[in-house]
């Protein structure tokens, strides 16, 4: 007679964690590369390509990517996305947690961000 196998909670949790990792799509994995407290920008749609992570507040920071095709504001404060490095021109305010997997118009050529100390737009 075969002895029944008893699964421990650790075994079950390990199996669930492994299943979650396998089911995560590439965008989920890439967006996970953005640490808490950072504004992250990617050179390709769906949070792929070159990533730029910015966490300095209170001044305009050049993005330094030829294109910005996706972003994630993983901060607890708002962030401004600007079309020029000095903050002139077009801009958009991004609330904490805002993200976009594909950009168009001037935003995909954004040149700077301003990480504010105020919470919401």
N, C-alpha and C positions, 0 to 999 in steps of 0.2 A: 504494500500500500504506500502510495506517495504521500509525503508529508506536505500539508498545505503551506504555502509561502505567506508569511505575514509581512506586510509592507509597513515600514515605519513612516512617521510623518516627514522625516528628512528625505526618505526615498521618494515620496510623493511630491514634495516640494521641488526636489531636483528634477524630476520628470516634467513638472509643470514649467519650471524655468527653462528647461531645454526646449520644450515645445514652443514657448513664447519667443525664444531666440530664433528658432527656425521659421516662425511665421512672420517675423519682422521684415518688412520690405526694405530695400536699399535706402529710401528716403527716411524711414524711421531710424535706421542705423546712423545715417549721416547727421540727422538733426540731433541725435544723441551726442555728437561730437561738440556741441555747443554747451559750454559749462554755464551753470547758473551764475547770473550776474554779468553776463556778456551779451553784446549785440553781435550776432554772427551773420556774415554775408558770404554767399557762394557765387562762384563764377559761372555755374551751370544751373539749369532748372532742377527741381526736386532735390535740393540740398546736396548737390554733387559738384565735382570739380574742385578748384582751389577755394579754401575757406579762409576768411579773415575774421579774427576774433578781437573785439574792441571792448575795453572795460574802463577806460579813462573818462571821467566826467568833467563837465564844465568848459570844454573848448571843442572847436571843430577838429575832427580827426579825419585825415584823408583815408579813403578806403583802399586805394592802391590796386584795384582790380580793373582790367580793361572793360569788363561788363559785370553787372550785378544781376544775376538771374533768379536768385531766391534769398530770403532772409528770415531770421528768427530773433525777435527781441526777447531774450531769455533773462530779462532784468525785472526788477520790481518797480522801475521808474520808466517814464516815457523816453523815447528816442526820436530825434528828428533826422530824416533822410533828406539830403540836399543834392541838388543838381551840380553845384560847384563847390570847390574846396573851401571857399571863404564864407559859405552860407547864403550867398546871394542867389537869385534865380528861383527856380521851383523848389518846393519842399513838401514833405508830408510828415505828419506826426503819427508815431506808432506807439500804441498803448503797450503796457507790459503784457507779454505773452503773444503779441501779434506776430504772425508769420505768413509768408507767401511762398509757394513752391514754384511760381512762375511770374515773371514781371514783364511789362511792356511799356512803351512810351519812354519818357525821360528817365523813369526809375531804373531801367536796365543800364543806364549810363550814369547813375549816381556817382558822385565823386567824394562825398563826405557825410559823416554823421555827427550829430551833437547829442551826447548822452546827458540828459537833464537830471536834475535832482528832485523834480516834481513828479508826482505819481502818474496822473492821467492827463491825456490831451484835453 
